[in-house]
Amino acid sequence: MFTKIIATGSYLPEKVLTNDDLSKIVDTSDEWIRTRSGIRSRHIAADGEETSDLAVTAATRALAASGLSVLDIDLLVVATTTPDVIFPSTACIVQDKLGAKNAVAFDIQAVCSGFVYALSIVDRMVSTGQYKNALVIGAEIYSRILNWNDRTTCVLFGDGAGAVVVTRSETPGILATKLHSDGSRRAILNVPGHVRNGVVYGDPHVHMDGQAVFKMAVNVMADVCNETLAMANMTAADIDWLVPHQANVRIIDATGKKLGVAPEKTVVTVQGQGNTSAASIPLALDTAVRDGRIKAGDVVQTVGVGGGFTWGSALIRW
Ligand code: UT7
């Protein structure tokens, strides 16, 4: 048995924050942000809008495209670094808001690699026959963990959610997945502090050594793609669409070059969304499915990288 993605959905909050808007908040410019990252604008969740709300809308759209009923879903996994609350899991909140009464629900925390981690776990749970229909969601509200006085981080991130519906299938499906972690590199990208009982310990905002993250990302993304390609007896020439984590166009370009995938075969959505962490890959998948680029039978290479450090790839036959 195999696991197949049968539908996608996504949601971006209504409010758009442009680079020019940001230049009124911090000492930056549209020119700097565009040339260093490729980002032009990002979406910001409204007050009162929670990560679970973004996830529910993305999931509802994916479900509508799948033709399945919410009651057909027996597994619901949310990848997020910005949960509504410490507990319950955002997945349990989404389960309730969606009415997915028959689902087992849990969160995965692997920062920007979270969606690929979740897809890999769900693949095992579905292809072994234990579960049949799953919702895999990446949803984030990074705007609430950014320091809006820190121009080195606040210009790079955005809010959003993407979802896929996967089902047990007699044909592949997910061809191969490979995950990696290196906790010894955690200092280059993290949220060092937290709030407990209203008391702030350390700094509860995103910290990043941009250049170190850049180098690490470029090095590991192509490598892990080659690992999954080898597992499936394929080469980069077999890839129809590369759907990488959307953090920076320069990282995406460098990964494509190292892997040997042409820019025309690479899905890039970071311009209008910024880095939406665990949501970025399912958001990009949904964009390319709905605009007709990704079609049935295509080989789609997804690859994520992020804080932890974590990285991983899922090679998919659409
Ligand atoms: O999901 C994974 C998460 N993160 C990433 O993937 C990000 C990886 N890193 C990057 O994308 C890039 O390193 C950045 C976009 C963060 C930065 O680009 P860079 O080319 O590495 O720039 P830099 O850090 O070397 O900074 C160059 C200059 C510095 O000024 P000095 O020291 O040369 O005078 C910074 O202070 O740009 C300055 N700078 C800014 N200037 C205007 C930093 N942020 C800004 C800003 N606006 N927002």
Boltz pocket constraint, residues with backbone or C-beta under 6 A from the ligand:
constraints:
  - pocket:
      binder: B
      contacts: [[A, 27], [A, 28], [A, 29], [A, 32], [A, 33], [A, 36], [A, 37], [A, 112], [A, 151], [A, 152], [A, 153], [A, 155], [A, 189], [A, 208], [A, 209], [A, 210], [A, 211], [A, 213], [A, 214], [A, 217], [A, 245], [A, 247], [A, 248], [A, 251], [A, 275], [A, 277], [A, 305], [A, 306], [A, 307]]
      max_distance: 6.0
